[in-house]
Amino acid sequence: MANVWPTAPEDLTMKQKNLAKWIIGAIALLVLPLILQYFGNAWVRIADLALLYVMLALGLNIVVGYAGLLDLGYVAFYAVGAYLFALLASPHLADTFASFAAMFPNGLHFSMWLVIPLALVLAATTGVILGVPVLKLRGDYLAIVTLGFGEIIRIFMNNLDHPINITNGPKGLGQIDSVHIFGFNFGKNQELFGIAINSVSMYYYLFLALVLVTVLVCYRLQDSRIGRAWMAIREDEIAAKAMGINTRNMKLLAFGMGASFGGVSGVMFASFQGFVSPESFSLMESVMIVAMVVLGGIGHIPGVILGAVLLSALPEVLRYVAGPLQAMTDGRLDSAILRQLLIALAMIIVMLIRPRGLWPAPDHGKSLEQKT
Amino acid sequence: MEILLQQIINGLVLGSMYALIALGYTMVYGIIQLINFAHGEVLMIGALTSWSCIGMMQSAMPWAPGWLVLLLATIIACIVAAALNFTIEKVAYRPLRNASRLAPLITALGMSILLQTLAMIIWKPNYKPYPTLLPATPFELGGAVITSTQILILGVTAISLAILSWLVGYTNLGRAMRATAENPRVAALMGVKPDMVISATFIIGAILAAIAGIMYASNYGTAQHTMGFLPGLKAFTAAVFGGIGNLAGAVVGGILLGLIEAIGSGYIGTLTGGILGSNYADIFAFIVLIIILTLRPSGLFGERVADRA
């Protein structure tokens, strides 16, 4: 279909149509929080969290979708980022250790410009450390080891309040700084050009920018030499090796890259919530992210985004609808239960109807030549 | 020394429960290469069903002795669990037989959440005290203590394993199961009906899980809708540990995992001078798993299996 030498005017109109679509989409994304905040901050919060999940799902998509490595402990990297920021930007360390308080009388308040690269590197390192011992493992063995790794991290977060209080155990860490960039505080309500913009809406724009960067990185990766090497490994590891791909390094790179996305999302999550506790990083969370990737369309960026938005935002929206239903069943079916029920049914029904996901990759399983 | 003996007994009891659950995972995996994430929930449903049955029977026929009530409740729970697992396979896994491996994995996860939610609606989310139906006085054994429930658990596990190995090794069904696990297409050519074999596998797995669930509930004295998660996870670990798809491996893996966990949690405090407490016990299972799999990538007794996610 796509002609290499576009001369016909139809191609131009196609381009214009596409451009129009992009502009409309961009405007819609930009005004969304302003409309949502009219209905209340809770709705903007839902959009914010959905964007965070999009970032996470895109990160996991690198590992599962591109490289074909099933990772059931992805939330561990999210936790690494969140706890890193929680320790660096909350009074916890100064409160717990007298020597620390003496060194930094005002507490630690790291700049985002420092924290984000730090989280990226730390999460990527954790990812590679996890990758090294499990490189030889495949498929389901890898799934269970990553799952175990996630649990190990969670158990440590839960118990590292004794004998030295590092993570504050199940109580979690609070009073985490909000994001400051160029002296601009995302934690406060602002007024820009006469429009009042809430703090949650500010975060929306921040997260949106990060999601756009993530999407861009993912697209570039997908079509790069590295991305193709990953897909080759996914389709046939032995053949990939025979073609001269260093499968070990490529797999480690996938783990590291995927993890770094998780780490950055974790930092954002910690500053957005102002509070982290091990509860936010349970196995269920990892499972949900895998479900987002698979439900949307594994290895396909728009699909993954769709899956993440659907599974993260829809249940929250349903929570508001659940009120009347709760009254009807005299409290037996409360909103949390109903939400779980609907997520579970969605996972089962969508997979039964569309086993390749809601928006599957068009070129999945075909040779790369047919793509261009 | 008493501590060691005590922890070995606890470990064997725990391990035999893991082994029963792990068999369900490994049989299903061996035949259709699916990690049945809803398996732990089948265990939970079995335990909660038996809890309801016991309650009903105790009020309907107060004259019945404890062992009879337990036996009847176990039978009913096994039937319910078997019917449930049979249905789950038909509804959520069979239509995806030819899809990519991740699709049934997601329906399995969905099933697991669905069953937990339904159990929460039916049984309410609170912890239920599981009645002690057997004489509670413990026996002394060289300084260590063992309860009659624990003896029963070990006995029932041994009997279940014997029946299962007879079933798999010496009956037509068992032969069909082994053939299907080896090569479904060739087995079908030989007159084996793969769908029937798979249904049978799910039914047997559910019965073992229900028995394990009842044991778990009576050993710890509580039952709740989330009780299936952790034993399910551990049993899956055990199955991988022994080499998934290998029945003997699942049993050995389960018992070893139980022993490692019990001995580990018994000694971790003294070994680390009180720095790490027994709340780290769950870590043992996973650390050992990672070490074993690094050395033997397909488990203790595993063969090389098909790869990729």
Chai-1 contact restraints between the chains, C-beta under 6 A:
chainA,res_idxA,chainB,res_idxB,connection_type,confidence,min_distance_angstrom,max_distance_angstrom,comment,restraint_id
A,G68,B,R308,contact,1.0,0.0,6.0,A-B,restraint_1
A,G68,B,A309,contact,1.0,0.0,6.0,A-B,restraint_2
A,L70,B,A309,contact,1.0,0.0,6.0,A-B,restraint_3
A,P133,B,T294,contact,1.0,0.0,6.0,A-B,restraint_4
A,K136,B,P297,contact,1.0,0.0,6.0,A-B,restraint_5
A,L137,B,L293,contact,1.0,0.0,6.0,A-B,restraint_6
A,L137,B,P297,contact,1.0,0.0,6.0,A-B,restraint_7
A,R138,B,D307,contact,1.0,0.0,6.0,A-B,restraint_8
A,G139,B,D307,contact,1.0,0.0,6.0,A-B,restraint_9
A,G139,B,R308,contact,1.0,0.0,6.0,A-B,restraint_10
A,G139,B,A309,contact,1.0,0.0,6.0,A-B,restraint_11
A,D140,B,I35,contact,1.0,0.0,6.0,A-B,restraint_12
A,Y141,B,L293,contact,1.0,0.0,6.0,A-B,restraint_13
A,I144,B,V240,contact,1.0,0.0,6.0,A-B,restraint_14
A,V145,B,I290,contact,1.0,0.0,6.0,A-B,restraint_15
A,V145,B,L293,contact,1.0,0.0,6.0,A-B,restraint_16
A,G148,B,F286,contact,1.0,0.0,6.0,A-B,restraint_17
A,G148,B,L289,contact,1.0,0.0,6.0,A-B,restraint_18
A,E151,B,F286,contact,1.0,0.0,6.0,A-B,restraint_19
A,I152,B,I283,contact,1.0,0.0,6.0,A-B,restraint_20
A,I152,B,F286,contact,1.0,0.0,6.0,A-B,restraint_21
A,I155,B,D282,contact,1.0,0.0,6.0,A-B,restraint_22
A,I155,B,I283,contact,1.0,0.0,6.0,A-B,restraint_23
A,N159,B,N279,contact,1.0,0.0,6.0,A-B,restraint_24
A,P163,B,I275,contact,1.0,0.0,6.0,A-B,restraint_25
A,V287,B,L109,contact,1.0,0.0,6.0,A-B,restraint_26
A,A291,B,I106,contact,1.0,0.0,6.0,A-B,restraint_27
A,V294,B,L102,contact,1.0,0.0,6.0,A-B,restraint_28
A,V294,B,I106,contact,1.0,0.0,6.0,A-B,restraint_29
A,I337,B,T117,contact,1.0,0.0,6.0,A-B,restraint_30
A,Q340,B,I113,contact,1.0,0.0,6.0,A-B,restraint_31
A,Q340,B,T117,contact,1.0,0.0,6.0,A-B,restraint_32
A,L341,B,T117,contact,1.0,0.0,6.0,A-B,restraint_33
A,A344,B,G110,contact,1.0,0.0,6.0,A-B,restraint_34
A,A344,B,I113,contact,1.0,0.0,6.0,A-B,restraint_35
A,A344,B,L114,contact,1.0,0.0,6.0,A-B,restraint_36
A,M347,B,I106,contact,1.0,0.0,6.0,A-B,restraint_37
A,M347,B,G110,contact,1.0,0.0,6.0,A-B,restraint_38
A,I348,B,A92,contact,1.0,0.0,6.0,A-B,restraint_39
A,I348,B,T107,contact,1.0,0.0,6.0,A-B,restraint_40
A,I348,B,G110,contact,1.0,0.0,6.0,A-B,restraint_41
A,M351,B,A103,contact,1.0,0.0,6.0,A-B,restraint_42
A,M351,B,I106,contact,1.0,0.0,6.0,A-B,restraint_43
A,M351,B,T107,contact,1.0,0.0,6.0,A-B,restraint_44
A,L352,B,P95,contact,1.0,0.0,6.0,A-B,restraint_45
A,P355,B,L96,contact,1.0,0.0,6.0,A-B,restraint_46
A,P355,B,A99,contact,1.0,0.0,6.0,A-B,restraint_47
A,P355,B,A103,contact,1.0,0.0,6.0,A-B,restraint_48
